[in-house]
Amino acid sequence: MRTNRDRLVKIAVQGKIAYPVKRDTTHAVDGNGVPFALPGIGGITYNVKVGDCVSGWAADHVEPGVSLIVDEKDRSGPLNRGFNFYACVGNEAVVVSGDAKGGKGVVIGHHGGAEHVIVDFPQDVIEKLTFDDKVLIKGYGQGLELLDYPDVKVYNLDPDLLEKMGIEEKDGKLRVPVAAKVPGYLMGSGVGSPSTVTGDYDIMTLDRDTVKEFGLDKLRFGDFVAIMDHDNTYGRAWRKGAVTIGIVIHSDCRYAGHGPGVTTLMSSAKPIIEPVISEDANIGKILGIGKWREA
């Protein structure tokens, strides 16, 4: 598959570990009207890994591994947006301070709203990290093009990871391995966003029967998924026949309209992308990170 990877620019960005936040001091209310008070976004998460199931945790929107940010006071500001934009899925992240200095990890996605960049690190590195530490990411991937498929737009994806995803070219189409196919009507929070180069959007999971019907109760952190009839080429929208490929980056959620978050990786408004179900379609399995570090 021909790309323009030799023309891409690699630029360093640097963030700090985002402190876990609580939106308010009261209980929240889930989609069934049940109050809850649970751990959520941010921080250093010791026991939630790429490869773990996104469902069943006593948590809401939990992010696996380590959550990074630049400016916690201005989450939607240009510094955080730049940090999220340049940090692509599959990029190398290096701890540049503290006892964990020199430890290396891998970017697995962006979480919109919080404006976090999520990184998988080995457990021995995670155990040494503190909130004073800084992490440098070699941002590489934005501007990536598939030269023979101009109608397929690629975002947020390291070209080295692209080459390892097992994508096959056949009859003018791209056969992309995915862990699941998500019906477009299940996409919720984040639909309508004009930006596909930062953030994510959620698979709604309130209707548990539908979730089980499509095997979405078995989704794992780091799974590649196909969102059917969704066009992310220039924003997140329904379009019949379009297909978007993304990566699952945060856990299931209790709020109505929310669920596991997906960072966009590639999309086409035309029926060029053909998703193929594969149990191996997970960044952890491909790169040997997350649960597969310990296997």
C-alpha positions as CSV (number, residue, x, y, z in Angstrom):
1,M,0.0,0.0,0.0
2,R,1.6,3.2,-1.2
3,T,1.7,6.2,1.2
4,N,3.4,9.5,1.5
5,R,5.2,8.6,4.7
6,D,8.5,9.9,3.4
7,R,7.0,13.4,3.3
8,L,5.5,13.4,6.8
9,V,7.0,15.7,9.5
10,K,7.9,14.3,12.9
11,I,7.4,16.9,15.7
12,A,7.9,16.6,19.4
13,V,5.1,17.5,21.8
14,Q,5.3,17.2,25.6
15,G,2.6,16.8,28.3
16,K,2.2,16.1,31.9
17,I,0.1,13.5,33.7
18,A,-3.5,14.7,34.1
19,Y,-4.9,14.6,37.6
20,P,-8.1,12.6,38.0
21,V,-11.1,15.0,38.2
22,K,-14.5,14.9,39.8
23,R,-17.0,17.0,37.9
24,D,-19.1,17.8,41.0
25,T,-19.5,16.7,44.6
26,T,-22.9,15.0,44.1
27,H,-24.0,11.7,42.5
28,A,-24.4,11.6,38.7
29,V,-27.4,9.9,37.2
30,D,-27.2,7.2,34.5
31,G,-29.4,6.6,31.5
32,N,-31.9,4.6,33.6
33,G,-32.2,7.3,36.3
34,V,-30.0,5.5,38.8
35,P,-27.5,7.6,40.8
36,F,-23.8,6.7,40.8
37,A,-20.5,8.0,42.1
38,L,-17.5,6.2,40.4
39,P,-13.9,6.8,39.4
40,G,-13.5,8.3,35.9
41,I,-11.1,10.1,33.7
42,G,-7.4,11.0,34.1
43,G,-4.5,9.9,36.3
44,I,-2.2,6.9,36.4
45,T,-4.4,3.8,36.1
46,Y,-2.5,0.8,37.5
47,N,-4.9,-2.1,36.7
48,V,-6.7,-1.2,33.5
49,K,-4.8,-2.2,30.4
50,V,-5.0,-2.3,26.6
51,G,-6.6,-5.6,25.9
52,D,-8.9,-5.6,28.9
53,C,-12.7,-5.6,28.3
54,V,-14.1,-2.0,28.4
55,S,-17.3,-3.2,30.1
56,G,-17.9,-4.3,33.7
57,W,-15.6,-1.9,35.6
58,A,-16.8,0.0,38.6
59,A,-15.9,3.2,36.7
60,D,-17.2,5.7,34.2
61,H,-15.1,6.8,31.1
62,V,-12.0,5.3,32.7
63,E,-8.8,5.6,30.6
64,P,-6.3,2.7,30.5
65,G,-2.7,3.4,31.4
66,V,-1.6,7.0,31.7
67,S,-3.6,10.2,30.8
68,L,-1.6,13.2,29.6
69,I,-2.5,16.9,29.1
70,V,-0.7,20.2,28.7
71,D,-3.0,22.8,30.3
72,E,-5.6,21.6,32.8
73,K,-7.0,25.1,33.2
74,D,-7.8,25.6,29.5
75,R,-8.7,22.2,28.2
76,S,-10.1,23.5,24.9
77,G,-7.3,25.9,24.3
78,P,-4.6,25.8,21.6
79,L,-2.0,24.1,23.6
80,N,-4.1,21.0,24.4
81,R,-5.5,20.9,20.9
82,G,-2.0,21.0,19.4
83,F,-0.9,18.3,21.8
84,N,-3.8,16.0,20.8
85,F,-3.4,16.8,17.1
86,Y,0.3,15.9,16.9
87,A,0.1,12.8,19.1
88,C,-0.9,10.0,16.8
89,V,-2.0,6.5,17.7
90,G,1.1,4.3,17.7
91,N,3.6,7.1,18.4
92,E,6.4,6.6,20.8
93,A,6.1,8.3,24.2
94,V,9.1,8.7,26.5
95,V,9.2,9.8,30.2
96,V,11.7,12.7,30.4
97,S,11.8,13.3,34.2
98,G,11.7,11.6,37.6
99,D,12.4,8.0,38.6
100,A,10.7,6.6,35.5
101,K,12.9,8.7,33.1
102,G,13.7,6.9,29.9
103,G,10.6,4.6,30.1
104,K,8.9,4.2,26.8
105,G,5.2,3.8,25.9
106,V,2.8,4.0,23.0
107,V,0.0,6.5,22.3
108,I,-3.4,4.7,22.0
109,G,-5.7,7.6,21.4
110,H,-7.3,10.9,22.3
111,H,-10.2,11.5,24.7
112,G,-12.3,14.5,23.7
113,G,-13.8,16.9,26.2
114,A,-11.1,16.0,28.7
115,E,-8.6,16.6,25.9
116,H,-6.4,13.8,27.2
117,V,-3.8,11.8,25.2
118,I,-3.8,8.2,26.5
119,V,-0.5,6.3,26.7
120,D,0.2,2.6,27.4
121,F,3.4,2.1,29.5
122,P,5.0,-1.1,30.9
123,Q,3.9,-1.8,34.5
124,D,7.4,-1.1,35.9
125,V,7.3,2.4,34.4
126,I,3.8,3.1,35.6
127,E,4.8,2.1,39.2
128,K,7.5,4.8,39.2
129,L,5.4,7.7,37.7
130,T,4.2,10.7,39.7
131,F,2.2,13.7,38.8
132,D,5.4,15.8,38.6
133,D,6.6,13.8,35.6
134,K,6.7,14.9,32.0
135,V,6.3,12.8,28.8
136,L,7.6,13.6,25.4
137,I,5.8,12.2,22.3
138,K,7.3,12.1,18.9
139,G,4.3,13.3,16.9
140,Y,4.2,11.6,13.5
141,G,1.3,10.7,11.3
142,Q,-0.9,13.7,10.6
143,G,-1.0,14.4,6.8
144,L,-0.7,10.6,6.0
145,E,-2.2,9.8,2.7
146,L,-3.0,6.5,0.9
147,L,-1.7,7.4,-2.6
148,D,-3.9,4.9,-4.5
149,Y,-7.0,5.6,-2.5
150,P,-7.6,9.4,-2.4
151,D,-11.2,9.0,-1.1
152,V,-9.9,7.3,2.1
153,K,-8.8,9.9,4.6
154,V,-6.3,8.9,7.3
155,Y,-6.1,10.7,10.6
156,N,-4.2,10.3,14.0
157,L,-2.3,7.2,12.8
158,D,1.4,6.4,12.9
159,P,2.5,5.1,9.5
160,D,4.4,2.3,11.2
161,L,1.2,1.1,12.8
162,L,-0.7,1.4,9.6
163,E,1.7,-1.0,8.0
164,K,1.2,-3.6,10.8
165,M,-2.6,-3.6,10.8
166,G,-2.9,-6.3,8.2
167,I,-4.8,-4.3,5.7
168,E,-5.2,-6.0,2.3
169,E,-5.9,-4.4,-1.1
170,K,-8.4,-6.3,-3.2
171,D,-10.5,-5.2,-6.2
172,G,-10.0,-1.6,-5.5
173,K,-11.0,-1.9,-1.9
174,L,-9.2,-2.0,1.5
175,R,-9.9,-5.0,3.6
176,V,-9.3,-3.8,7.2
177,P,-9.2,-6.2,10.2
178,V,-11.5,-5.1,13.0
179,A,-12.7,-6.6,16.2
180,A,-16.3,-5.5,15.7
181,K,-18.7,-3.7,13.3
182,V,-20.7,-0.9,15.0
183,P,-24.0,0.1,13.5
184,G,-24.0,3.9,12.9
185,Y,-27.2,4.4,14.8
186,L,-25.4,3.4,18.0
187,M,-23.0,6.4,17.8
188,G,-23.8,9.1,20.4
189,S,-21.7,11.7,22.2
190,G,-19.4,13.4,19.7
191,V,-21.6,13.0,16.6
192,G,-21.6,16.2,14.7
193,S,-18.2,17.3,15.9
194,P,-16.4,19.1,13.0
195,S,-13.0,17.7,14.2
196,T,-11.8,14.2,13.5
197,V,-8.1,15.0,14.2
198,T,-8.6,15.3,17.9
199,G,-10.9,13.6,20.5
200,D,-13.2,10.7,20.1
201,Y,-16.9,9.8,20.0
202,D,-18.9,7.2,21.9
203,I,-20.7,4.0,21.1
204,M,-24.1,4.2,23.0
205,T,-24.6,1.2,25.3
206,L,-27.9,1.9,27.1
207,D,-29.7,-0.7,25.0
208,R,-27.9,-3.8,26.3
209,D,-29.7,-6.2,24.0
210,T,-28.5,-4.4,20.9
211,V,-25.0,-4.2,22.4
212,K,-24.9,-7.9,22.9
213,E,-26.4,-8.6,19.4
214,F,-23.3,-7.0,17.8
215,G,-20.8,-8.3,20.3
216,L,-20.0,-4.9,21.6
217,D,-20.1,-6.1,25.3
218,K,-16.9,-7.9,24.5
219,L,-15.0,-4.8,23.2
220,R,-11.5,-4.3,24.6
221,F,-9.3,-1.3,25.1
222,G,-7.2,-0.9,21.9
223,D,-9.6,-2.8,19.6
224,F,-9.9,-1.5,16.0
225,V,-13.6,-1.2,15.1
226,A,-15.6,-0.3,12.0
227,I,-18.4,2.2,12.4
228,M,-20.8,1.5,9.6
229,D,-22.6,4.3,7.7
230,H,-20.5,7.0,9.4
231,D,-18.4,9.5,7.5
232,N,-15.5,11.0,9.4
233,T,-13.7,12.5,6.5
234,Y,-14.5,16.1,7.5
235,G,-16.4,15.7,10.7
236,R,-18.5,13.0,12.4
237,A,-21.8,12.3,10.5
238,W,-24.2,9.6,9.3
239,R,-23.7,8.8,5.6
240,K,-25.2,5.7,4.1
241,G,-22.4,3.4,2.7
242,A,-19.6,5.2,4.4
243,V,-17.2,3.4,6.8
244,T,-15.0,4.7,9.5
245,I,-12.2,2.8,11.2
246,G,-11.3,3.8,14.8
247,I,-9.7,2.5,18.0
248,V,-11.4,2.0,21.4
249,I,-9.8,4.3,23.9
250,H,-11.9,4.5,27.1
251,S,-14.4,2.4,29.0
252,D,-18.1,2.0,28.9
253,C,-20.1,4.8,30.5
254,R,-23.2,5.2,32.6
255,Y,-24.6,8.5,31.1
256,A,-27.3,8.4,28.4
257,G,-25.8,8.8,25.0
258,H,-22.4,7.6,26.1
259,G,-20.3,4.4,26.0
260,P,-16.9,3.3,24.9
261,G,-15.0,6.0,23.1
262,V,-13.5,5.7,19.6
263,T,-10.7,7.8,18.1
264,T,-10.9,8.1,14.3
265,L,-8.1,6.5,12.2
266,M,-9.5,6.4,8.7
267,S,-12.7,7.0,6.9
268,S,-14.3,7.1,3.4
269,A,-17.6,8.4,2.3
270,K,-17.5,5.8,-0.5
271,P,-17.8,2.0,0.0
272,I,-14.0,1.5,-0.3
273,I,-13.2,0.2,3.2
274,E,-14.3,-3.4,3.8
275,P,-14.1,-4.4,7.4
276,V,-13.1,-8.0,8.2
277,I,-13.7,-9.4,11.7
278,S,-10.6,-10.6,13.4
279,E,-9.8,-11.4,17.1
280,D,-6.3,-10.1,16.5
281,A,-7.4,-6.5,15.5
282,N,-6.1,-4.8,18.7
283,I,-3.2,-2.5,19.0
284,G,-1.9,-4.4,22.0
285,K,-1.8,-7.7,20.1
286,I,-0.1,-6.0,17.1
287,L,2.6,-4.1,19.0
288,G,3.0,-6.3,22.0
289,I,1.7,-3.8,24.6
290,G,-1.0,-3.7,27.3
291,K,-1.9,-7.2,28.4
292,W,0.3,-8.6,25.8
293,R,3.4,-7.2,27.5
294,E,3.0,-9.8,30.2
295,A,2.0,-12.7,27.9
